[in-house]
């Protein structure tokens, strides 16, 4: 290979770091091992003001993925490590109660469904809004039971393949309409095609930004961080889409999911120049 570099990975880290770089106050809960990789992650969280709340863990090793970028394709070799110990039932509700918003990732399919629904209901009862990224279904089952959870959250995110797979629809609009039956705030990530949101029946869409893509890993999670920043700042869906689009497009310009994530100053400059 031409080069190797070390970066934080996974939807949790990339979304959290992006949100923190934009100026949001962020807390993360999950599992890390007792190794050099855990320390690397914790140091970067601390650098960006992210508080980390550790769940109990049996295993010693932090989860690791080797991401191989070949031309425009990519593949991963993953060791789960303590990721297997991540359990939504271990989230501290004291942290949730202090939060304005909770973003859920790492959904593993039907085995997580009841626990995610229980958590979401309790979080909302404590006064927080909740968003959920469906993510890729490794089991390839694409169970429609997920819509029981989607009907409980305030915002649902999915990419186009995920949206079509879960809805069993063949095109973007039909997939969005299906999701919107269960959640009034649906956001679909379209990669280089931009993004679309349907919020209480109104559709907003932004086209993609032309950049030289080096590594697309984490682009969707970077988009989510940008969109949630807009949402939590009270911006309109179209403005939130623009910010998410800028964050996602910046993230692909260097290796690693968050290495080239922009700060809010750069986002504002790009908003003026691109839109």
Beta strands, then each sheet from edge to edge (+ up, - down):
strand 1: 27-30
strand 2: 51-54
strand 3: 64-70
strand 4: 73-79
strand 5: 101-104
strand 6: 129-133
strand 7: 155-159
strand 8: 185-189
strand 9: 195-199
strand 10: 202-206
sheet 1: 1+ 2+
sheet 2: 3+ 4-
sheet 3: 5+ 6+ 7+ 8+ 9- 10+
end
